[in-house]
């Protein structure tokens, strides 16, 4: 599941439309992994996409990132709060977006709605990819509790559908930014 997600992200970044929009928008990307209460890390620090080579390098680096957390809880509120703090390192962002991908609802951590509201107050959009598997209705949960009013949810029908979902999410975000 982790490999499908990380390879899907790397492949999406190398997509011609995605890579072109990243460079055109001079987008800064960072890769964060999250899981339980105290399990968040920036696996790749913010990197500005100013050339196609930088996009290719970010995709290569992302593909090689080892999984940070195994067998841990799911605490999206803590991930959101951690993500909010990461924007201090990239103050010149015209748009600030936290993308949350997951296949479960919280079983640890604090109130997700409070974290979402903190993101909204900070001018940060939260979008999501809900990975639906085993009949769990993650999409509805993301729509009700996780994404901001100006955010959206893309549904992946299982982990194997994640590469399509991440590409579509990136295209949608980037078209809003530059189109």
Secondary structure, 3 states (H helix, E strand, C coil): CHHHHHHHHHHHHHCHHHHHHHHHCCCEEEEEEECCCCCEEEEEEEEECCCHHHHHHHHHHHHHCCCCCCCCCCCHHHHHHHHHHHHHHCCCCCCEEEEEEECCCCCCCCCHHHHHHHHHHCCEEEEEEEECCCCCCHHHHHHHHHCCCCCCEEEECCHHHHHHHHHHHHHHHHHHHHC
